[in-house]
Amino acid sequence: MRWSSDGSLLSRDRIPTYLIGFGLSLTSVVLGEIALLYAFDPTSVDDSEFLVGVLTTMPFLIGITYAGYWLRSSALSSARYPRIAGWCLGGLLTFLIVNVLLMFVIPSGSWLVIFSWGRWAAAFGAGTGLLIGCLEGRAIERALAAERAALRTEHVEAQRDYLDYLNGILRHEVLNTATVINGYASQVLEEESSLDDRSRRWLEIVIDHSEDMSTVIDDVRILLQTTDGNFQLEPVNATRVVRAEVRKLENAWEEIDVEASIPPDVLVRADDLLPRIFGNLLSNAVEHNDAATPRVTVTVEPGPDTVRFEIADNGPGIPDSEIDSLFDRVESHGSTHGLGLYLVDQLVSRYDGTVELVDTGPEGSRFVVELPAVSPEPGGSSEESGLAALSSE
């Protein structure tokens, strides 16, 4: 990098423009040379040596001019431009000097031959040097890209190992502690009949928070699995998965009303994490529902390309302030929807599907999930896939 006399930086980004200008200037010299010869000595234009010199010069002039345009539009970093320009200038000077020395050794017929020879040497040297510079620049870019890719891979592997380590700590240390706290609190609540209402309320709060902690840790485990690129999507019996999650919901909540329309043997392309999508959406429909009798409606509509899953409730709706960031990762669990909907969004993206809140208000909310459909295959593979998805839970 150099500075001009007025203090402004001479940008290397202008090097392609200089190359274009150089190529066009040499082309103008050749055309001017032809015009002058034709005006003063038309017979010289037909000279075989002159014609060979012109014809062998033009490809290099075209190459130099094109290289300038190519550098502008290519993905080659401008950091390579100075070295490319150096190769071009070096090739020009080297080849020109060699040919000037040859001119002293080999007798030339006239000034026309000397001038044409010098012009040809300049074009050939500049074009050859430019070609070498461009090839070297591309080789350097490929080497740097490969090095960056290797570093990124190494960094990702290190991060994955670190996340696996943290996940192990969460599951074996924190989760075990939360389980112990929950067990002791539940045992005291069941066995100590002399507890007053205040003490019982505190124990219930302890139990609720320990269960929330266990859920979050399990969600973290699922999120780590979603970041693993080594997964394979297969046909999964979504009918079995959704029906199983509905049964879990009914077993966990006594005072609820569930309406389900689920056709048999609906297949989607997913894996054994599919139940977490519907488990989170169904639990949200009840946990945040303040109706006297929470009502959940589940509808499955298979189509030729996608399967549409609709889960609606009669809850209070989602506040306007939370709608735009409903599926975003939250830094704090102050949000009433916590990690669950972010996990849903990550899993749906894993399956190349979509999830959307299509309606919300005082009369309830409605979520729609669309996942890639799979045509049933003979041989009962759908049953096995469905069972595999359920057994993972």
C-alpha positions as CSV (number, residue, x, y, z in Angstrom):
1,M,0.0,0.0,0.0
2,R,1.3,3.5,-0.9
3,W,0.3,7.0,-0.3
4,S,-0.1,9.7,-2.9
5,S,1.3,13.2,-2.6
6,D,-2.1,14.6,-1.4
7,G,-2.2,12.1,1.4
8,S,-4.9,9.8,-0.1
9,L,-4.4,6.1,-0.1
10,L,-3.8,4.6,-3.5
11,S,-6.3,1.7,-3.4
12,R,-5.3,-1.7,-4.7
13,D,-8.9,-1.9,-5.9
14,R,-7.9,0.3,-8.9
15,I,-5.4,-2.3,-10.2
16,P,-8.0,-4.0,-12.5
17,T,-8.7,-0.5,-14.0
18,Y,-5.0,0.0,-14.6
19,L,-4.8,-3.4,-16.3
20,I,-7.8,-2.6,-18.6
21,G,-6.2,0.8,-19.4
22,F,-2.9,-0.9,-20.2
23,G,-4.4,-3.5,-22.4
24,L,-6.5,-0.9,-24.3
25,S,-3.4,1.4,-24.7
26,L,-1.3,-1.4,-26.2
27,T,-4.2,-2.2,-28.5
28,S,-4.4,1.4,-29.6
29,V,-0.7,1.4,-30.3
30,V,-1.1,-1.7,-32.6
31,L,-4.0,-0.1,-34.4
32,G,-2.1,3.2,-34.7
33,E,0.9,1.4,-36.0
34,I,-1.3,-0.3,-38.7
35,A,-2.9,3.0,-39.7
36,L,0.5,4.8,-40.0
37,L,2.0,2.0,-42.1
38,Y,-1.1,1.9,-44.3
39,A,-0.9,5.7,-44.8
40,F,2.9,5.9,-45.6
41,D,3.8,2.5,-46.9
42,P,0.8,0.3,-47.7
43,T,3.0,-2.6,-48.9
44,S,4.5,-2.9,-45.4
45,V,1.1,-3.9,-44.0
46,D,1.1,-7.0,-46.2
47,D,4.5,-8.0,-45.0
48,S,4.4,-11.6,-43.5
49,E,6.6,-10.8,-40.5
50,F,4.5,-7.8,-39.6
51,L,1.3,-9.7,-39.9
52,V,2.6,-12.6,-37.8
53,G,3.7,-10.1,-35.1
54,V,0.3,-8.4,-35.0
55,L,-1.6,-11.7,-34.9
56,T,0.6,-13.1,-32.1
57,T,0.3,-9.9,-30.1
58,M,-3.5,-9.5,-30.2
59,P,-4.3,-12.6,-28.0
60,F,-2.1,-11.2,-25.2
61,L,-3.7,-7.7,-25.5
62,I,-7.2,-9.3,-25.3
63,G,-6.1,-11.4,-22.3
64,I,-4.7,-8.4,-20.4
65,T,-7.8,-6.3,-21.0
66,Y,-10.1,-9.3,-20.1
67,A,-8.1,-10.0,-16.9
68,G,-8.9,-6.5,-15.6
69,Y,-12.7,-7.1,-16.1
70,W,-12.3,-10.6,-14.7
71,L,-10.6,-9.4,-11.5
72,R,-13.5,-7.0,-10.9
73,S,-16.2,-9.7,-11.1
74,S,-14.3,-12.6,-9.6
75,A,-14.3,-13.8,-6.0
76,L,-10.6,-13.2,-5.8
77,S,-9.6,-11.0,-2.8
78,S,-8.2,-7.6,-3.6
79,A,-5.3,-8.5,-1.3
80,R,-4.0,-10.6,-4.3
81,Y,-4.1,-7.6,-6.7
82,P,-0.7,-6.1,-5.9
83,R,1.1,-9.4,-6.4
84,I,-0.8,-10.0,-9.7
85,A,0.2,-6.5,-10.9
86,G,3.8,-7.3,-9.8
87,W,3.9,-10.5,-11.9
88,C,2.5,-8.5,-14.9
89,L,5.1,-5.7,-14.6
90,G,7.9,-8.2,-13.8
91,G,7.0,-10.3,-16.9
92,L,6.9,-7.2,-19.1
93,L,10.3,-5.9,-18.0
94,T,12.0,-9.3,-18.0
95,F,10.9,-10.3,-21.4
96,L,11.4,-6.8,-22.9
97,I,15.0,-6.7,-21.5
98,V,15.8,-10.2,-22.9
99,N,14.4,-9.2,-26.4
100,V,16.3,-5.9,-26.4
101,L,19.5,-7.8,-25.8
102,L,18.6,-10.1,-28.6
103,M,18.1,-7.1,-30.9
104,F,21.7,-6.2,-30.4
105,V,22.8,-9.7,-31.2
106,I,20.4,-10.4,-34.1
107,P,20.6,-7.8,-36.9
108,S,17.2,-6.2,-37.6
109,G,16.0,-5.1,-41.0
110,S,14.4,-1.7,-40.1
111,W,12.9,0.5,-37.4
112,L,9.6,-1.1,-38.2
113,V,10.9,-4.6,-37.2
114,I,12.5,-3.2,-34.0
115,F,9.3,-1.4,-32.9
116,S,7.1,-4.4,-33.7
117,W,9.5,-6.7,-31.9
118,G,9.5,-4.5,-28.8
119,R,5.7,-4.1,-28.8
120,W,5.3,-7.9,-29.2
121,A,7.8,-8.5,-26.3
122,A,6.0,-6.1,-24.0
123,A,2.6,-7.7,-24.7
124,F,3.9,-11.3,-24.4
125,G,5.8,-10.6,-21.2
126,A,2.9,-8.7,-19.5
127,G,0.3,-11.3,-20.6
128,T,2.4,-14.2,-19.4
129,G,3.2,-12.6,-16.1
130,L,-0.4,-11.7,-15.6
131,L,-1.5,-15.2,-16.3
132,I,1.0,-16.6,-13.7
133,G,-0.1,-14.0,-11.2
134,C,-3.8,-14.8,-11.6
135,L,-3.1,-18.6,-11.3
136,E,-1.0,-18.0,-8.2
137,G,-3.7,-15.7,-6.7
138,R,-6.3,-18.3,-7.1
139,A,-4.1,-21.0,-5.7
140,I,-3.4,-18.8,-2.6
141,E,-7.2,-18.1,-2.2
142,R,-8.0,-21.9,-2.4
143,A,-5.3,-22.6,0.2
144,L,-6.5,-19.9,2.5
145,A,-10.1,-21.1,2.1
146,A,-9.1,-24.7,2.9
147,E,-7.2,-23.5,5.9
148,R,-10.2,-21.4,7.2
149,A,-12.5,-24.4,6.6
150,A,-10.1,-26.6,8.6
151,L,-10.0,-24.1,11.4
152,R,-13.8,-23.7,11.4
153,T,-14.2,-27.5,11.5
154,E,-11.7,-27.7,14.4
155,H,-13.5,-24.9,16.2
156,V,-16.9,-26.6,15.7
157,E,-15.5,-29.9,17.0
158,A,-14.0,-28.2,20.0
159,Q,-17.3,-26.4,20.7
160,R,-19.2,-29.6,20.3
161,D,-16.9,-31.4,22.8
162,Y,-17.3,-28.5,25.2
163,L,-21.1,-28.6,24.8
164,D,-21.2,-32.3,25.3
165,Y,-19.1,-31.8,28.5
166,L,-21.5,-29.1,29.8
167,N,-24.5,-31.3,28.9
168,G,-23.0,-34.1,30.9
169,I,-22.5,-31.9,33.9
170,L,-26.1,-30.6,33.6
171,R,-27.5,-34.1,33.3
172,H,-25.5,-35.9,35.9
173,E,-24.9,-33.2,38.4
174,V,-27.7,-30.6,38.1
175,L,-30.4,-33.0,37.0
176,N,-29.6,-35.5,39.7
177,T,-29.7,-32.7,42.3
178,A,-33.0,-31.5,41.0
179,T,-34.4,-35.0,41.2
180,V,-33.2,-35.4,44.8
181,I,-34.8,-32.0,45.7
182,N,-38.0,-33.0,44.0
183,G,-38.0,-36.4,45.8
184,Y,-37.4,-35.1,49.2
185,A,-40.0,-32.3,48.8
186,S,-42.6,-34.7,47.5
187,Q,-42.0,-37.1,50.3
188,V,-42.3,-34.5,53.0
189,L,-45.4,-33.1,51.4
190,E,-47.0,-36.6,51.3
191,E,-45.9,-37.9,54.7
192,E,-46.0,-34.8,57.0
193,S,-49.7,-34.2,57.8
194,S,-48.8,-31.5,60.4
195,L,-47.6,-29.0,57.8
196,D,-49.5,-25.7,57.6
197,D,-50.8,-24.3,54.4
198,R,-47.8,-21.9,54.0
199,S,-45.3,-24.7,54.3
200,R,-47.2,-26.8,51.9
201,R,-47.3,-24.0,49.4
202,W,-43.5,-23.5,49.7
203,L,-42.9,-27.3,49.1
204,E,-45.2,-27.2,46.0
205,I,-43.2,-24.2,44.7
206,V,-39.9,-26.2,45.2
207,I,-41.4,-29.2,43.4
208,D,-42.6,-27.1,40.5
209,H,-39.3,-25.4,40.0
210,S,-37.3,-28.7,40.3
211,E,-39.6,-30.1,37.6
212,D,-39.1,-27.0,35.4
213,M,-35.3,-27.4,35.9
214,S,-35.5,-31.1,34.8
215,T,-37.5,-30.1,31.7
216,V,-35.0,-27.4,30.7
217,I,-32.1,-29.7,31.1
218,D,-33.8,-32.3,28.9
219,D,-34.6,-29.6,26.3
220,V,-30.9,-28.6,26.3
221,R,-30.1,-32.2,25.5
222,I,-32.5,-32.2,22.5
223,L,-31.1,-28.8,21.3
224,L,-27.6,-30.3,21.3
225,Q,-28.9,-33.2,19.2
226,T,-30.4,-30.7,16.7
227,T,-27.0,-29.1,16.2
228,D,-25.5,-32.5,15.3
229,G,-25.2,-32.7,11.5
230,N,-24.9,-36.5,11.6
231,F,-28.6,-37.3,11.5
232,Q,-30.7,-39.2,9.0
233,L,-34.3,-38.5,8.3
234,E,-36.6,-41.4,7.7
235,P,-40.4,-42.1,7.3
236,V,-42.0,-41.8,10.7
237,N,-45.6,-42.7,11.5
238,A,-46.9,-39.3,12.7
239,T,-50.3,-40.7,13.6
240,R,-48.8,-42.9,16.3
241,V,-46.6,-40.0,17.6
242,V,-49.4,-37.5,17.8
243,R,-51.8,-39.9,19.4
244,A,-49.2,-40.9,22.0
245,E,-48.6,-37.3,22.9
246,V,-52.3,-36.7,23.2
247,R,-52.6,-39.6,25.6
248,K,-49.7,-38.2,27.7
249,L,-51.5,-34.9,27.9
250,E,-54.7,-36.5,29.0
251,N,-52.9,-38.5,31.7
252,A,-51.0,-35.5,33.0
253,W,-54.1,-33.2,33.2
254,E,-57.4,-34.4,34.5
255,E,-59.6,-31.4,33.8
256,I,-59.1,-31.0,30.1
257,D,-61.2,-31.6,27.0
258,V,-59.3,-32.9,23.9
259,E,-60.8,-33.2,20.4
260,A,-58.6,-35.0,17.9
261,S,-59.0,-35.7,14.2
262,I,-56.1,-37.9,13.2
263,P,-56.3,-40.1,10.2
264,P,-54.4,-43.5,10.3
265,D,-50.9,-44.0,9.1
266,V,-49.8,-40.5,8.2
267,L,-46.1,-40.5,7.4
268,V,-43.6,-37.6,7.6
269,R,-39.9,-37.4,7.1
270,A,-38.4,-37.0,10.5
271,D,-36.5,-38.9,13.2
272,D,-36.9,-39.9,16.9
273,L,-37.1,-36.3,18.1
274,L,-40.5,-35.7,16.4
275,P,-42.5,-36.3,19.5
276,R,-40.9,-33.2,21.2
277,I,-42.6,-30.9,18.6
278,F,-46.1,-32.0,19.5
279,G,-45.3,-32.6,23.2
280,N,-44.2,-28.9,23.6
281,L,-47.1,-27.5,21.6
282,L,-49.7,-29.6,23.5
283,S,-48.3,-28.8,26.9
284,N,-48.2,-25.1,26.1
285,A,-51.9,-25.2,25.1
286,V,-52.8,-26.4,28.6
287,E,-50.1,-24.9,30.9
288,H,-50.9,-21.3,29.9
289,N,-54.7,-21.9,29.6
290,D,-56.8,-20.1,32.2
291,A,-60.2,-21.5,31.1
292,A,-62.4,-23.4,33.6
293,T,-62.0,-26.4,31.3
294,P,-59.0,-26.2,29.0
295,R,-59.9,-27.4,25.5
296,V,-57.3,-28.6,23.0
297,T,-58.1,-29.4,19.4
298,V,-55.7,-31.5,17.3
299,T,-56.2,-31.8,13.6
300,V,-54.0,-33.7,11.1
301,E,-54.5,-33.1,7.4
302,P,-52.3,-35.1,5.0
303,G,-51.5,-33.6,1.6
304,P,-49.5,-34.7,-1.4
305,D,-46.3,-32.8,-0.5
306,T,-46.8,-31.8,3.2
307,V,-48.8,-32.9,6.3
308,R,-50.5,-30.1,8.1
309,F,-50.8,-30.4,11.9
310,E,-53.1,-27.9,13.7
311,I,-53.1,-27.5,17.5
312,A,-55.7,-25.0,18.9
313,D,-56.7,-24.1,22.4
314,N,-59.2,-21.9,24.2
315,G,-56.6,-20.0,26.3
316,P,-56.2,-16.3,26.8
317,G,-54.0,-15.9,23.7
318,I,-50.4,-14.7,23.4
319,P,-49.5,-11.1,24.3
320,D,-48.7,-8.9,21.3
321,S,-45.3,-8.1,22.8
322,E,-44.3,-11.8,22.6
323,I,-45.6,-12.7,19.1
324,D,-42.7,-11.4,17.1
325,S,-40.1,-13.2,19.2
326,L,-42.2,-16.3,20.0
327,F,-39.9,-18.8,18.4
328,D,-36.6,-17.0,19.3
329,R,-34.1,-18.1,21.8
330,V,-34.6,-16.3,25.1
331,E,-31.7,-15.3,27.3
332,S,-34.0,-15.4,30.3
333,H,-36.9,-17.7,31.1
334,G,-39.0,-14.8,32.2
335,S,-40.9,-15.4,29.0
336,T,-44.0,-17.6,29.6
337,H,-43.1,-19.8,26.7
338,G,-39.5,-20.4,27.8
339,L,-37.4,-22.8,25.7
340,G,-40.1,-25.0,24.4
341,L,-41.2,-23.1,21.3
342,Y,-37.6,-22.3,20.4
343,L,-37.0,-26.1,20.5
344,V,-40.1,-26.6,18.3
345,D,-38.8,-24.2,15.7
346,Q,-35.3,-25.8,15.7
347,L,-36.8,-29.3,15.2
348,V,-39.2,-28.2,12.5
349,S,-36.3,-26.6,10.6
350,R,-34.3,-29.8,11.1
351,Y,-37.1,-31.6,9.1
352,D,-37.4,-28.9,6.4
353,G,-40.9,-27.9,7.7
354,T,-42.5,-24.8,9.0
355,V,-44.3,-23.8,12.2
356,E,-46.5,-20.7,12.5
357,L,-48.8,-19.1,15.0
358,V,-51.8,-18.4,12.6
359,D,-54.3,-17.1,15.2
360,T,-54.3,-15.8,18.7
361,G,-56.7,-13.8,20.8
362,P,-59.0,-13.9,23.8
363,E,-60.7,-17.0,22.4
364,G,-57.4,-19.0,22.1
365,S,-54.4,-19.6,19.9
366,R,-53.8,-21.8,16.9
367,F,-50.5,-23.2,15.8
368,V,-49.9,-24.9,12.5
369,V,-46.9,-27.2,11.7
370,E,-46.2,-28.4,8.2
371,L,-43.8,-31.3,7.6
372,P,-42.7,-33.1,4.4
373,A,-45.0,-36.0,3.6
374,V,-43.9,-39.5,2.8
375,S,-45.9,-41.9,0.7
376,P,-46.7,-45.2,2.5
377,E,-44.5,-48.1,1.4
378,P,-45.5,-51.8,1.4
379,G,-43.9,-54.0,4.0
380,G,-44.9,-52.3,7.2
381,S,-41.9,-49.9,7.4
382,S,-44.1,-47.1,8.6
383,E,-45.2,-49.2,11.6
384,E,-41.6,-49.8,12.6
385,S,-40.6,-46.2,12.1
386,G,-43.6,-45.1,14.2
387,L,-42.7,-47.5,17.0
388,A,-39.1,-46.3,16.9
389,A,-40.2,-42.7,17.4
390,L,-42.3,-43.7,20.3
391,S,-39.7,-45.9,22.0
392,S,-37.3,-43.0,22.1
393,E,-39.5,-41.3,24.6
